[in-house]
Amino acid sequence: MKVAISSTGDNLDAPLDPRFGRCAYLIFTDPDTGESTAIANDAAAESGGAGVKVAATVAENGAQVAISGSFGPKAARVLTAGGVETYTTSATTVRSALEEWRQLSE
């Protein structure tokens, strides 16, 4: 399984970015293996449509779950259409958001 998490930095210990479409990075991680990859969010500086572009990136990279502080309605629709479950959190770090999701999904 692959999980995508909005982040302000490029690793699991970075602060969670509460903004999905305007996050600095997406951290793609496999909770079973612990492997993770960071992708810089090129859409963050767009004047519009950032959430939809990031949602498409998440789906195209094969994530089954997206975690963030909030999702805009258009981004949420794209994620749902791509078969990606959304999870909203107030966790402070990427790692703690992942752990919170993991506990709730067991």
Buried (B, 14 or more C-beta within 10 A) or exposed (E): EBBBBBBBBBEBEBBBBBBBBBBBBBBBBEBEEEEBEBBEBEBBEBEEBBBBBBBBBBBEBEBBBBBBBBBBEBBBBBBBEBEBBBBBBEBEBBBBBBEBBEEEEE
